[in-house]
Amino acid sequence: MTQSTRDRIIQTAADLIDQTGSSDITLAQIAKELGMTHAALYKHFKNKQALWEAVTMTWFNQTILTQVQPKPAATPTEQLHTWLWDLVNAKKQAFNTNPPMFALNTRYVDNNPLVLRAVLQPAYQTINTIMGYPATNTQTAEAILSAFATFMLPSFSATWNLPDYQQRFEAIWQLIAASV
């Protein structure tokens, strides 16, 4: 399997979602757009689930994780606070600006704890780097990010545009700040 073909399939699927405004794209539509057979997609992805996981993982990395970089701050704790605030706002913006891809991400990543944990590994590593935690142990970073689940998990998305959004974030931050 060539990586470039795999990447083209992922990009084509994402483009079709953007063009149609729907996450209900079929494998046949993707194959037709690429000029290949439906069966040829299975040479690159073991099943439809694997394809949609790859599409949404790529989207999440490009739309959320790569957009949120640690900013210089006086202390690691202040840097972590700013980074977490930027992260939850990137997720909120993705929810507000790309509902079809957000829905697909919800279905194939956020509703699958093992896939979600894999997707969040770079975020855990960022927390470890900011705080100087050992790179090989992500348990503390996972616990920190878990504290902000109401700002990351789609089941809470209806609350993300409420006026007390930042106040709720700060309340959770105050609960964990002394422990990080």
N, C-alpha and C positions, 0 to 999 in steps of 0.2 A: 504494500500500500504506500503510495506516495503521499507525503504530507501536504504537498500543494493541492492535490485532488481533494483530500480530506478538508483542507481549509476552504477550497472553492465551494464544496457542498455546504459547509457551515455558513459561509457568507451568503450564498444563494438563498438558503432557507431564511436567514435573517432579513435579506433584502425583500423576499416575497412577503414576509410578515409586515415589513414597513410599507410596501406598496399596497397591500390589500387592507391594512389596518386590522388584521385578524390573525390570531394564532392557530386558526384551523386550516393550516396548510397540509396538503397530503404529500406523501413521498412521491407519488406520481407527478405532481406539479413541480416538485424540486427536480426530479429526473428530467422531465420535459424541458425545463428551463436550461438545464446543463447539457442537453442533447445526449443523454444516456438513458439506459433502460432502468426501470424501477429496480430490477434485480441487481443491477450494478452498484446501487447504493449500499447493498449488503456486503459488498467486498470491502467497504470502508467503515461500516458500522454494523455491529452484530444484530441490532434490531432498532426499531423506531425509538424506543426509550433511550438507547445510547446516542442516537443522533440528536434528539431534543435536549438531552443532558449536555452534550457538547456545545450545541447552539446557545443554550442559556448560560452555561459556564463561561463561554467566550464573551457573551453580552455582559454578564455581571462583572467580569474582570475589566473589560474595556469601559463600561459605563459607570461603574462604581469604584472598584478598587484602584485602578490606575489613575483615576481623577482625584484621589484623596492621598496626598503626600504629607508626611510630617513636616510641620513648620517649626523653625527655630523658636525656642522659648527659654525663659529663665531657668526653668527646672523641668526634669522629665515628666513630672506630674502635670504641669501646665501644658506641656507639649501633648501628652496623652489626652487631656481634656479637649484641646482644640481638634486633635485628630479624630476623636470619637464624635464630636459635634459635626465635623465635616463629613464623616462617614454616614451618620444617620440622615443628614441633609441630602447627601448624594442618593441614598436609597429613596428618600421622600421625593426628590426631583424625578428619579426614574419612574416612580409610581405615577406622578402627575403628568409626565411628558410622553411616556410610551406605554400606555395601558396594555396593548396586545403582547408586547415582549414581557412586561411585568407579569401578566397572567400566565404566560408560558413558563417563566422562571418560577412562579409560585407552584405550578403543577409539577414541574420536573426537578426542581432543586429544593425550594423551601419546604415542600411537603415530603421530602425524602431526607431524613436526618443524616444518613451516611454520606450522601452526595453533598448536602449542605456543609457538613463538617469538612469535607475535602475542598469545597469551594472557598471556605473561610480560612484555610491554612495560611495563605499570604497575609491575611489580616492578623492572625495570631502571631505570625513572625514579625509583623510591623510593631505590634504591641511589645513583643519581647525585645526588639531592637531599641525602641523608645525608652523602655524602662530598665534596660540592661539585664533582663532575665536570660537564663540559659536558652540558647537557640533550639536545643534538642527537647525541651519540655514546654509544651504549649498549654498545660492544664490551667495555669494562672491566667494566661491570656484568654483562654476560652471562657473562664469564669467571669472575667471582666466584661467581655463582649456579651455574655449571656445576661448580665445585669441590664443590658440595654435592649433586650428582646422586644419590648413594646415599641421600639423605634426601628426594628429590623424585620420582624416577622409580618407577613401580609395579613394575618388574622387581626392585626392591630391597625392596619392601614387607614381605616375609617377615622382614626383619631389623629392622624398625622397633620391634618390641616386645621386642627382646632387652635384657637388663640392661645391656649396654655401649653402649647408644644414645648417651647423652650423652658418654661417653668418646670414642667414635668421632667425634662432632661436634667436640669440642674438639681432637682430633688434627688434623683437617682445618683447623680455624680456626688452629691454631698454624702450620701450613704456609703459610697465605696471609696471616696478620695483618701481617707486616712489609712485604708488597707492596701492601697496599691504601692 
